[in-house]
Amino acid sequence: MTEHLKVSVLGILSWLKEHQADGYTTVEAIATPFALNQDQMKRNLQWLQGYECVKRGGPQNAAWSITDQGLARLAEGKFSSSGAFLTHFHRTETFTDGDRDRAR
């Protein structure tokens, strides 16, 4: 049995980075390792396109590639444990009991 990759921003961008030497990649080729159909993966890619992390191109503008912005996001490594983007509102530090008492 083939294990499928986890569907997440981190997962998709990482996969695209690994396959960027191939240039633009078809939706089907990207969807297969994630066990998604083409429509599901296309929606994910369109969402990532809104963040300028991927772009369309290739024959008939039907394939996808990671952008410099997508590579920069990977290099920053600002992803949640589930592989989603972290927002600038996300706090990585946690309060200790003493800090909570002082905050009250």
C-alpha positions as CSV (number, residue, x, y, z in Angstrom):
1,M,0.0,0.0,0.0
2,T,1.3,3.4,-0.9
3,E,1.3,6.0,1.8
4,H,-0.1,9.4,0.7
5,L,1.4,12.7,1.6
6,K,-0.4,15.0,4.0
7,V,-2.5,17.7,2.3
8,S,-1.3,21.0,3.8
9,V,0.4,24.2,2.6
10,L,3.7,22.9,3.8
11,G,3.2,19.5,2.1
12,I,2.2,21.0,-1.3
13,L,4.9,23.6,-1.3
14,S,7.5,21.1,-0.3
15,W,6.4,18.7,-3.0
16,L,6.5,21.4,-5.6
17,K,10.0,22.5,-4.5
18,E,11.3,18.9,-4.8
19,H,9.9,18.7,-8.4
20,Q,10.7,22.3,-9.5
21,A,13.5,21.0,-11.8
22,D,10.7,19.5,-13.9
23,G,9.4,23.1,-14.6
24,Y,5.6,23.3,-14.6
25,T,3.8,20.2,-13.3
26,T,0.3,19.0,-14.2
27,V,-2.5,19.1,-11.6
28,E,-2.8,15.4,-12.0
29,A,0.8,14.8,-11.1
30,I,0.6,17.0,-8.1
31,A,-2.7,15.5,-6.9
32,T,-1.7,11.9,-7.1
33,P,0.8,11.7,-4.2
34,F,-1.8,13.5,-2.0
35,A,-4.6,11.1,-3.0
36,L,-6.8,14.0,-4.2
37,N,-8.7,14.4,-7.4
38,Q,-7.7,17.1,-9.9
39,D,-10.5,19.4,-8.9
40,Q,-9.6,19.2,-5.2
41,M,-5.9,19.9,-5.9
42,K,-6.8,22.7,-8.3
43,R,-8.7,24.5,-5.6
44,N,-5.7,24.1,-3.2
45,L,-3.4,25.5,-5.9
46,Q,-5.7,28.4,-6.7
47,W,-5.8,29.3,-3.0
48,L,-2.0,29.2,-2.9
49,Q,-1.9,31.3,-6.0
50,G,-3.7,34.0,-4.0
51,Y,-0.7,34.1,-1.7
52,E,1.6,34.2,-4.7
53,C,3.2,30.9,-3.7
54,V,2.4,29.1,-6.9
55,K,1.8,30.1,-10.5
56,R,0.1,28.7,-13.6
57,G,1.9,28.1,-16.9
58,G,3.1,25.5,-19.2
59,P,1.2,24.1,-22.1
60,Q,-2.2,25.8,-22.3
61,N,-1.6,27.4,-18.9
62,A,-2.7,24.1,-17.4
63,A,0.3,23.3,-15.2
64,W,1.7,24.7,-11.9
65,S,5.0,25.7,-10.4
66,I,6.3,27.1,-7.1
67,T,7.2,30.8,-7.1
68,D,10.1,32.6,-5.4
69,Q,7.5,33.7,-2.8
70,G,6.6,30.0,-2.2
71,L,10.3,29.1,-1.8
72,A,10.7,32.0,0.6
73,R,7.8,30.8,2.7
74,L,9.4,27.4,2.9
75,A,12.7,28.9,3.9
76,E,11.1,30.9,6.7
77,G,9.5,27.7,8.0
78,K,6.6,29.6,9.6
79,F,4.0,26.7,9.5
80,S,1.8,25.3,12.2
81,S,2.2,21.7,13.3
82,S,-0.6,20.8,10.9
83,G,1.3,22.4,8.0
84,A,-0.8,25.6,7.7
85,F,0.6,29.1,7.3
86,L,1.2,30.9,10.6
87,T,-0.2,34.4,10.8
88,H,1.7,37.3,12.2
89,F,-0.9,37.1,15.1
90,H,0.3,33.6,16.1
91,R,2.3,33.6,19.3
92,T,4.9,30.9,19.7
93,E,5.6,31.5,23.4
94,T,3.4,30.3,26.1
95,F,2.5,31.8,29.5
96,T,3.8,30.4,32.7
97,D,1.5,30.3,35.7
98,G,3.4,33.2,37.1
99,D,2.9,35.3,34.0
100,R,-0.8,34.6,34.0
101,D,-1.0,35.8,37.7
102,R,0.9,39.0,36.8
103,A,-1.4,39.6,33.8
104,R,-4.5,39.5,35.9
